[in-house]
Amino acid sequence: MEVGTESMDPPIFVIGRQHCGNTLLVRLLGNCSTVLAQTNENVFFEHRTLIDREADARQRAERVLPLMNIAEESLKDAVRASLHAFVERAGEEDADAVALYTHGMNVLARLAGKRRWVQKATSYIFYARELLTAMPSAQAVYLERNPWDLAASSKLRGDPNTTLGASAAWRTGFRLSRALATSFPERMFLLRYEQLVNDPERALGELFAKLGLAFEADVLDVPHVNEAGGRTHKGTQDYGAVDGTRGLTRSRLYYYPDVLTPLEIITVDCIAARGAARADLEATYPELKHRIRAAPWYRRVAFAVALPWLVLRFGVRYLARGHGGSLRHLCARTWRRIRLLGTRRA
């Protein structure tokens, strides 16, 4: 029997950069009784264009299905049947990738007894304009964290491109998110990690009101991550939920001086806080544990010498990850990032 998806509430996408607390925010939203939450990384929009090149709508449905991150086979079978029924009703032209994906996720939420769904999708800062245009009712939340703690978290998880990758990603997200919030003020919302952990009831209360959700105090009942026995040490990969811990914690707020070296802190200063961004950062994060400063001449020389090697290492790691095993997808994904990095418009 077809599952009804009428009167569904708008989907929500959490699109902050890596290590900003995206999983935490998705869990908080998922504590609402009406919301189905998926904390696995979603990459549907990275594949959307390639899926729409499939001439057969049933094939498009089959390619969309695994991108929904459905773990249970019985649910997957139910969603597959509903997708094929949707193709029969809508026809080949109207059953495009976005229509199929939206329908499938609505069915999945309905099967769970929910009215809407939320997904973590950190790469979607590069697809947000496309997403918000293709899904006219969708909402997005950009969770932002100061770039020094972002680099520290990246370092603790063993990322060799700590300062270069994390700082560049932060600056890109900072620029794109503000352009999108200006273009879509009713559907693109900005939230700082520091606000969330300092005053969670106020921060989430305001966010939930914008999203049309009812906020209750028990929404904050979530497990800590990486808190057993103190902070994670460099190289540790076990950063899942910790048993016996509940609620939000301020323990990883402005903790970067304990993790980053002075040279790494200066590197973040140079990449993330250069130009006009410096004044914005100082005003936005008044509790920083250091004064943002320009790197001394010898640091600038060392950075210039090391930059080609850092870029090469990043490129090798990027290609090694494969990003879905498709050369066409990898090329499209890379070109989108290069194009957006080179423009002022998100």
C-alpha positions in Angstrom: 0.0 0.0 0.0 1.3 3.5 -0.9 2.5 5.6 2.0 0.9 9.0 2.1 3.3 11.9 2.1 0.8 14.8 2.0 1.3 17.7 4.4 4.9 16.9 5.1 6.9 19.7 6.8 10.0 21.2 5.0 13.2 19.1 5.2 16.2 20.6 7.0 19.9 20.3 6.0 22.7 21.0 8.5 25.6 22.2 6.3 28.3 23.5 8.6 31.9 22.7 7.8 33.6 19.6 9.3 34.3 19.6 13.1 31.7 22.3 13.8 29.2 20.2 15.8 27.0 19.2 12.9 26.3 15.7 14.2 25.4 17.2 17.6 22.9 19.7 16.0 21.3 16.9 13.9 20.8 14.9 17.1 19.3 17.9 18.8 16.9 18.4 16.0 16.1 14.7 15.9 15.0 14.8 19.5 11.9 16.6 18.3 9.0 14.1 18.1 8.1 15.1 14.6 11.6 14.9 13.0 13.5 12.0 11.5 17.3 12.6 11.9 20.1 11.1 9.8 23.6 11.8 11.2 25.4 10.0 8.3 26.9 12.3 5.8 24.5 13.0 2.9 25.9 13.4 -0.6 22.8 13.3 -2.8 23.3 16.7 -4.3 26.8 15.8 -5.3 25.4 13.1 -7.6 22.2 14.8 -8.7 23.3 16.0 -12.1 24.8 12.6 -13.0 21.6 10.8 -11.9 19.5 13.1 -14.1 21.5 11.9 -17.1 19.9 8.5 -16.8 17.2 8.2 -19.5 15.2 5.6 -17.6 13.4 7.0 -14.5 13.4 3.6 -12.9 17.2 3.6 -13.1 17.2 7.1 -11.6 15.1 5.7 -8.7 17.6 2.9 -8.2 20.5 5.3 -8.1 18.7 7.7 -5.7 17.9 4.9 -3.2 21.4 4.2 -1.8 22.0 7.9 -1.3 19.2 7.9 1.3 21.3 6.1 3.9 18.6 3.6 4.7 20.0 0.9 7.0 17.1 -1.5 7.4 16.4 -3.7 4.3 12.7 -3.9 5.0 12.5 0.0 4.9 14.6 0.1 1.8 12.3 -2.3 0.1 9.2 -0.2 1.1 10.9 3.0 -0.2 11.9 1.3 -3.4 8.4 0.2 -4.1 7.1 3.6 -3.4 9.7 5.2 -5.7 8.7 2.9 -8.6 5.0 3.7 -8.0 5.9 7.4 -8.0 7.6 7.0 -11.4 4.5 5.4 -12.8 2.3 8.3 -11.6 4.7 11.2 -12.4 6.1 9.9 -15.7 9.7 10.0 -17.0 10.2 13.8 -17.2 8.7 14.7 -13.8 10.5 11.9 -12.0 13.8 13.7 -11.9 16.4 13.1 -9.2 15.2 15.8 -6.8 11.6 14.7 -7.0 12.5 11.1 -6.5 14.8 11.8 -3.6 12.3 14.1 -1.9 9.5 11.6 -2.3 11.7 8.7 -1.0 12.8 10.7 2.1 9.2 11.7 2.8 8.1 8.1 2.6 10.9 7.1 5.0 9.9 9.8 7.5 6.3 8.7 7.3 7.2 5.1 7.9 8.9 6.3 11.1 5.9 8.3 12.1 7.5 11.6 11.5 6.4 14.8 9.6 9.8 16.0 8.4 13.5 15.0 8.1 16.9 16.5 8.8 20.2 15.4 7.3 23.8 16.3 7.9 25.5 17.4 4.7 28.7 19.3 5.2 29.6 19.4 1.5 26.3 21.2 0.8 27.7 24.6 1.5 28.9 24.2 -2.2 25.4 23.1 -3.3 23.2 25.3 -1.0 22.0 27.7 -3.7 21.1 24.8 -6.0 19.5 22.9 -3.1 17.4 25.9 -1.9 16.3 26.6 -5.5 15.5 23.0 -6.4 13.7 22.4 -3.1 11.6 25.6 -2.6 10.4 24.6 0.9 13.8 23.2 2.2 15.6 25.0 5.1 19.3 25.0 5.8 21.3 25.7 8.9 25.0 26.7 8.7 26.7 25.8 12.0 29.9 27.9 12.4 32.8 27.4 14.9 35.8 29.6 15.4 38.6 28.5 13.0 41.2 27.9 15.7 39.1 25.3 17.5 38.1 23.9 14.1 41.8 23.4 13.3 42.4 21.9 16.8 39.6 19.4 16.3 40.9 18.5 12.9 44.4 17.9 14.3 43.0 15.7 17.1 41.4 13.5 14.6 44.7 13.0 12.7 44.2 15.3 9.8 47.7 16.1 8.4 46.4 19.3 6.7 45.2 20.8 10.0 45.9 24.5 9.5 45.9 24.7 5.8 42.7 22.6 5.1 40.7 23.6 8.1 41.4 27.3 7.8 40.8 27.5 4.1 37.5 25.5 4.6 36.5 27.9 7.3 37.1 31.0 5.3 35.2 29.6 2.3 32.2 28.6 4.5 32.3 32.0 6.2 31.9 33.8 2.8 29.4 31.5 1.2 27.1 31.1 4.2 26.7 34.9 4.5 25.9 35.3 0.9 23.3 32.6 1.0 21.8 34.0 4.2 21.3 37.3 2.4 19.8 35.6 -0.7 17.5 33.2 1.3 16.8 35.0 4.7 13.7 32.9 5.4 15.3 29.6 4.7 19.1 29.8 5.4 20.0 30.3 9.0 23.4 30.9 10.7 24.2 29.5 14.1 27.5 29.6 16.0 28.8 26.6 17.9 29.9 28.9 20.7 26.3 30.3 21.1 24.9 26.7 21.1 27.1 25.5 24.0 27.1 28.7 26.0 23.3 29.2 26.1 21.7 26.2 24.4 18.1 26.9 25.4 18.2 30.4 24.0 20.2 29.5 20.8 18.0 26.5 20.0 14.8 28.2 21.0 15.5 30.9 18.5 16.6 28.4 15.8 13.6 26.1 16.4 11.2 29.1 16.1 12.7 29.9 12.7 12.4 26.3 11.6 8.8 26.0 12.8 9.6 23.5 15.6 8.4 23.4 19.2 11.4 23.6 21.6 11.3 21.6 24.8 14.1 21.3 27.4 14.5 17.5 26.9 15.7 18.2 23.4 19.1 18.9 25.0 19.4 15.3 26.2 22.2 14.1 23.9 25.4 12.1 24.6 28.8 13.8 24.7 31.4 12.9 22.0 35.1 12.4 22.8 34.8 13.2 26.5 35.8 9.9 28.2 38.9 10.5 30.2 39.3 14.0 28.9 39.8 15.3 25.4 40.9 13.1 22.5 44.7 12.9 21.9 46.2 13.4 18.5 45.7 10.4 16.3 42.7 9.0 18.2 40.0 8.0 15.9 37.3 6.9 18.4 35.1 10.0 18.5 31.6 8.4 18.8 29.0 9.0 21.5 30.3 8.2 25.0 28.1 6.1 27.3 27.0 7.7 30.5 27.3 11.3 29.4 24.4 13.6 28.6 23.8 17.2 27.7 25.9 19.9 26.0 29.4 20.6 27.2 31.6 23.7 27.1 34.8 21.6 27.4 35.9 22.1 23.8 35.2 25.8 23.7 38.4 27.9 22.9 40.6 24.9 23.7 42.9 25.4 20.8 45.9 26.7 22.8 46.2 23.2 24.4 46.3 21.5 21.0 47.8 23.9 18.4 51.4 25.0 18.4 52.1 28.8 18.3 53.1 28.5 14.6 49.9 26.7 13.8 47.9 29.4 15.5 49.7 32.1 13.5 49.0 30.1 10.3 45.2 30.1 11.1 45.5 33.8 11.7 47.1 34.3 8.2 44.6 32.1 6.3 41.3 32.6 8.1 41.7 36.1 9.5 43.4 37.9 6.7 42.0 41.2 5.4 38.5 42.3 6.4 37.8 39.0 8.1 40.1 39.9 11.0 37.8 42.6 12.3 34.7 40.3 11.9 36.5 37.5 13.8 37.6 39.7 16.7 34.1 41.1 17.0 32.4 37.7 16.7 34.7 35.8 19.0 35.7 38.2 21.8 36.7 35.3 24.1 39.7 34.2 21.9 42.7 33.2 23.9 45.2 35.1 21.8 45.4 38.3 19.8 45.1 37.8 16.0 48.4 39.0 14.5 50.3 38.9 11.2 52.9 36.2 10.9 56.5 37.4 11.3 58.6 37.5 8.1 60.4 34.2 8.7 57.0 32.4 9.2 55.7 33.9 5.9 58.8 32.6 4.1 58.5 29.2 5.7 54.8 29.0 4.7 55.6 30.1 1.1 58.2 27.3 0.8 55.9 24.7 2.4 52.8 25.6 0.5 53.4 23.6 -2.7 54.1 20.5 -0.7 50.9 21.1 1.5 48.8 21.6 -1.6 50.3 18.5 -3.3 49.7 16.3 -0.2 46.1 17.6 0.1 45.5 16.8 -3.6 46.8 13.2 -3.2 44.6 12.6 -0.2 41.6 14.1 -2.0 42.1 11.8 -5.0 42.8 8.8 -2.8 39.4 9.1 -1.1 37.7 8.5 -4.4 34.5 10.4 -3.5 32.1 7.7 -4.7 34.4 5.8 -7.1 33.2 7.8 -10.2 35.8 9.8 -12.1 33.0 11.9 -13.6 31.6 12.6 -10.2 35.1 13.5 -8.8 35.7 15.9 -11.6 32.3 17.6 -11.2 32.8 17.9 -7.5 36.3 19.4 -7.8 35.2 21.8 -10.5 32.3 23.1 -8.4 34.6 23.9 -5.5 37.2 25.6 -7.7 34.4 27.7 -9.4 32.9 28.8 -6.1 36.2 29.5 -4.5 36.9 31.9 -7.4 33.7 33.9 -7.2 32.1 36.2 -4.7 28.6 34.9 -5.3 27.6 31.8 -3.4 
